[in-house]
Amino acid sequence: MAQMHDADTLAFYDREAAAYAARQRGAPVRLQAFLEQLRPRARILELGCGAGQDAELMTTAGFEVTPTDGSAGLAAEAEARLGRPVRVMRFEELDETAAYDGVWANACLLHVPEDGLAAVLARIHRALKPGGRFHTGFKAGDGGGRDSLGRYYNFPDEARLRAAYAAAGDWAALTITPGKGGGFDGVMRDWLFVDAVRG
């Protein structure tokens, strides 16, 4: 079976959870755009919640949020921020069906091993209600590798992403938007942001 997480990357986030949680973040422009597409009090699954900043914003805005992270260290940071339990869940453990109006997976699926990405996307597709919305972002490139901190990235191009999404299920809409951004390693890179609607 294809691998759906990288153990060394999760270990990095466990070790660096406090420093990662304390980093400065930009304005949540993409999150706001995502939320504007959902009905009030919609049910949202957050994958890779990190220190819980996005979950806090979504909860404050009145949405029903289920925050999760594959790193126990980051989940503990999020619990401290949110004052509520945060599930430690790897992507392959997502097994719900038609349960969510939206899935917010900001800068986390970029760590999925290349050969496991379509399988993870299929689990997300299944967890969404018909018409449910899904946002994530990837650092763009020409195939998987590790950054200077030892974290694994799948570094896809647009064609690879479209193929993975096509293999995962039927999408009523799929938009890939290029952009630029930094990260915890301080390196500016090209990104591909993906917005999808389950068919």
C-alpha angles and dihedrals in degrees: 000000000000116000113250099187138033114233095204091053093051089048089053092055091047090054095043099036096118094047092044091050091051096053121116116254132199127241112295095242096147092045091052091050090050093050092049089064093057131080118251113281091011117170111251130187113206116203117195095013093176111189092350102254095132093043089052092052093047093048092048088052090058102258124138101241130189106195119200137169134181091223117079089203094056092042088056090051090050092048090054091051097043100037091225138087118284117200118235099222133161118212093254089059094064103108107153125123126218090338105130138057090204143011118208111194104166114186097335109095087062085079095058113111109255096245091052100048098091090050092052091047089051090055090051091047090053093048092054123086115237105282091021118148128233130190131184140145136220134197102241125234145115102283145325126318145130130272126226090276093055096253117144119236128183091214097198130185121223094265092054091049094050090049092050093049091046090053091050100061147286116320121192089203135010123182125179116195123188120222144149131248148149133237145198089293091059093238120134112224143169113264136197115211116199127202116184137175119207114240 
